[in-house]
Amino acid sequence: KMLEELKDYKEMASAYNNIGYILKSQEQYDRALEYYEEAIRLLEKTDNKKWLPFFLDNIGELYYLKGQYTKALPYHERSLALREITKSKAGLDASYSYFGVTYHKLGQAEKALEYFIKALKIREEAGNKHGIANSANNIGALYLEKKNYKEAEKYLKKITNNTNKLKD
C-alpha cells in the first residue's frame, strides 16, 4: 500500500515477484502466476527493465513445473530476446538451461543439447563451478539416454572434477 502511494513501481514489482516465488515454492502455481504477471505489469511502468528477463523466466519456469512446456517457451523466448538486445550475460546461462530442460521434456533432445551446451560454455567462461556441474549433468544425462556412453562419461566426469574443486 505504501509503495503504491509512492508510485514506486520497481519496488512493488520486486515485492510481487518475491511473493510469486514464495507461492511457487509452496506449489501454489496459479496464485504465483498472478503475482508474477502483476510484477511484470508493474515493472513495465518503469524505466528499469533489467529485471524483466528474470521475471519472464519465472513465469516460464512456472509453466514448466505445471507440465505446460509449450506455454513455457514464449516466456523464455522473450527473456532471451531481451538479454540479446541488451547484450546482458546476466542470466543468459539460465535462459539457455530453461530452454534445454523444456525442449528435453518436449522430446526434442537435439535442441535441448544445443541449449545445454550454450549454457555450459557461458558457465565455463564465468568460472561458475555449480553451473558447470549442472550443465554437465544435463548434457551427460542426454547422452546416456541416447546410449552414447563415451560422450556421457566425458561430461559426467566434469562434475566429479568440479566437485573436487568445490571442496578446495
N, C-alpha and C positions, 0 to 999 in steps of 0.2 A: 504494500500500500504506500509506504513511504517513498520507495523508488519510483512508483507510478506518479506520485505528486511531483517528484523532481524531474520526471521525464528522463530518467537515467536508463535508457533502453538497453544499453550494453550490459549493465549490471543485472537488470531484470532478465535479460536473455540468459545470462550465466546462471542465475538462480533457477530459472525454468529448466535449463539443461541439466543442472545438478539434481533437481527433483526427478526429472525423467530418468536419470541414471539410477537413482535410489529405487524408483519403481521398477525399472528393468531388472535390477538386482533381486527384487522380490518377485520376479516373474509376472508382474502386472503390466504386460506388454501393451495392452490397449490404452491404459491410462498413461503409460510412459510415452507412447506415441503422441498423445495430446500435448504433453508438456514439451516434447522435442519440437513439435510443429510450431508451438507458440514461441519457443526460443528462437527459431528461425525467423518467424514473422517479426519479432521484436528486433532482432539483430539487423534485419534488412532495413530498419528505420534509421540505422546509424551509418556513420562513415567507416566504421571499423568492421571490415568483412573478413579479417584474418581467421576468425573462429568458424566462419561458415562451413568450410570443408569438413571440419571436425564434427559439427552439428549434423551435417548431411550424412556423414559416415555413421553417426549414432543411429539415425533412422534406418539406414541400410542394414546395419547390424541387427537392429530390432526385427526387421522383416526376415533376416536370415534365421534368427532364433525362433521365429514363428513358423519356419519352414516354407516361407513365401519367397523363394530365391529370385524369381523373375521380378518381383516387386523391389527387391533389394538393389538390383543392378542400376536403375536410373539414379538413385541417390549417390551411389559410389561413382557413377559416370560424371555426375555434376560436380562432385567433390574433386575428382581427378582433374577435370577441365579447369576448375578454379585454381588448383595448385599449379597446373601447367601454365596458365595465363600469367599468374603472379610469379612464376619460377620459384615457388616455395617448395623446398625439400622437406620442410617440417610436415611429418605425417604422410609423405608420399609413399614411404615403405609400407605403412599401414594400409593405405588405399590399395596398393598392389596386392597385399595379403588378403584383404577383403575380397577383391576380385578373384583371387586364386581359390579361396575356400568356397566361394559362391559358385564359380564355374565347375569346381570339383563336384559339388552337390548336384549340379545340373547335368553331370555325366560328360562334361567337356574337359577331359584330362589334359589334352594338349594345350588348351587355352589356360587352364589352371597352372600348368607347369611354367608357361611363359611368364605369368604374373608372379609366381613364387620366385622365379629366377631374378626378375627385376627387383623384387623386394630384397632378396639376398644380396644383390650387388650393392644397393644403397646402404644396407646394414653393414656390409664389409667395409665400404668406404668410410663409414662413420665410426667403425670400431665398436658397434653395438653388439656385444657378445650374446646377450639374451636374445636379441632379434635374430642374430645369425643362427643360433640354436633352433629357434622357432621355424625360420625359413628352411633350414637344412632338414629339419624333421618333416616338414610338409613335402619337400621335394623327395626325400628318401621314401616316405610312405607312398607317394605316387609311383615311384619306380618299383617299389615292392608289389603294388597292385598290378603293374604291367609285367611282373616277373623278370624285370631287368635288375638282377641281383648285384651285378658289378657296380652299376650306377647308384643303386640304393645304398650299398655299402660305402661308396665314396662320400655321399652326402651325410649319411648317418655317422660316419667317423668324424665329421666336422663337429658334431655335437659333443662327442667324447673329448675331442681336442679342446673345444671351448669350455666344457665343464671343468677340465683340469686347469685352464687359465683363470676361470672364475674363482677357484679356490685360492689362487695366489694373492 
